[in-house]
Amino acid sequence: MVCHTAALAEAAAGHLPLGARLTQPSPAAQPVAKVRALSKRFGEVHALAGLDLDIPRGVVGVLGPNGAGKSTLFRVLLGLESADGGSAELLGWPLPEGGMQARAEMGFMPEDDCLFPDYNGGDQVVHAAMLCGLGRVDAFARAHETLDLVGLADARYRKVTGYSFGMRQRLRLAMALVHGPRLLLLDEPTAGLDPEGRAQMLELIAEVGRAGTAILLSTHVLGDVEAICDHVVLLSRGRIGFVGPMGRFRARSGQPAAPWCR
């Protein structure tokens, strides 16, 4: 979860609905992110090997097996890792110089669990909202609205230790959404979910996308990308295998999915 006090105060004052942007959006033709010759190494491993990429608006699937560079790309865009070379731009802001401004308009749902075991669901999301600069009253209202959106209204007062895995995933999505970001980065949001939970999570993500929030969804599951994404970025060993709209990806693939896609 990343956020900005001033932007969120404006959102709270204006009672923006979930999925509404906190600032005026850039022109639709402007990419969400641009990277040029972006590289990152860990020892002898080229996690990102000179990527040149324009990521369009909409719901974009970043697809690839473990080790493809998906999480590293996200971490560089979030400012959690420094690139070894190249340049990047996010939401019109150059990185790393404009990283704070870019992160002000983003929400992030990491793959790893990030919940406080002694909190109930409502307190968890209120805490996330207050970290983003909302006062307690506004944070409380936004948290309950967000919990309704993700289907956790009846469980808001239960401690998260009593949540199922699928409920915890939806709670973490609520924490990333509560401040109304322009862009969501979702790292393997369906990992570990059963078929019903996966379908529910994908429908939630699609609903947020339909409301106007740009989404980057990292996954190794081809079916997730085909279900809700407008565009595909295919990564393999830190290199780009394909970038383009879903229709062209389907037409080009025209063959059984690789084992890691299933």
Secondary structure, DSSP 8 states (H G I E B T S, - for coil): ----HHHHHHHHHHT--TT--SS----TTS-SEEEEEEEEEETTEEEEEEEEEEE-SSEEEEE--TTSSHHHHHHHHHTSS--SEEEEEETTEEETTTHHHHHTTEEEE-SS----TTSBHHHHHHHHHHHTT--HHHHHHHHHHHHHHTT-GGGTTSBGGGS-HHHHHHHHHHHHHTT--SEEEEESTTTT--HHHHHHHHHHHHHHHHTT-EEEEEES-HHHHHHH-SEEEEEETTEEEEEEEHHHHHHHH-S---GGG-
